[in-house]
Amino acid sequence: MRSLHWKEVVAWAAAIVLVLIGASILLAILFSPVETASFGWFAYAPLSASTFVPDNAVLVPRTAIAGAVALTLGLTAAGVLTGWRLGKRAARPDASGGGSSPTSH
């Protein structure tokens, strides 16, 4: 098995770091206390002239979006690197020096 080139090592390290950062952010948000929304069906006022505007209503925190993006980028990079590595291994010529066609012996 050939050794990894330094660019591959850096790419794998970046992918692993992105996965770990994204997963830790999402896990931290999952286990942190969340303030419930102060609006919902009761904010619907079909016949009134007033408009309900919730203060500081956040459905998905920005940190959760950042964690999901980091996790997605890391997993995508790991998948691309795995496919690239397997593709390079499968594309190697055989040791006899001949071609890779099945008719050449």
C-alpha positions, 0 to 999 in steps of 0.5 A, spaced: 500 500 500 502 506 498 503 512 503 498 518 503 501 524 499 501 530 504 495 533 500 491 527 502 493 527 509 491 535 509 484 533 506 482 528 510 484 532 516 480 537 514 474 533 513 474 529 520 475 536 523 469 539 519 465 532 521 467 533 529 465 540 529 459 540 526 457 534 530 459 537 536 455 543 535 449 539 533 449 535 539 450 541 544 444 544 541 440 538 541 442 538 549 441 545 550 435 548 553 430 551 548 425 557 549 419 555 547 415 559 541 410 564 544 406 564 538 402 559 534 395 558 533 393 563 538 397 568 534 392 568 528 387 573 528 382 573 522 378 579 524 382 583 527 386 589 525 392 588 529 398 584 527 401 580 531 409 580 531 413 575 535 419 578 539 425 574 538 422 568 535 427 563 532 425 557 529 432 554 527 438 557 531 444 560 526 449 555 530 444 549 528 445 551 521 452 552 521 453 545 525 449 542 519 453 545 514 459 543 517 457 536 518 455 536 511 461 539 508 465 534 512 461 528 510 461 530 503 469 531 503 470 524 506 465 521 501 469 524 495 476 523 498 474 515 499 471 515 492 477 518 489 482 514 493 478 507 491 478 510 484 486 511 484 487 504 486 482 501 481 485 504 475 492 502 477 495 498 471 497 491 473 504 489 475 506 485 468 506 491 464 501 489 460 494 493 458 488 492 462 484 489 457 482 482 458 484 480 451 492 481 453 495 476 456 
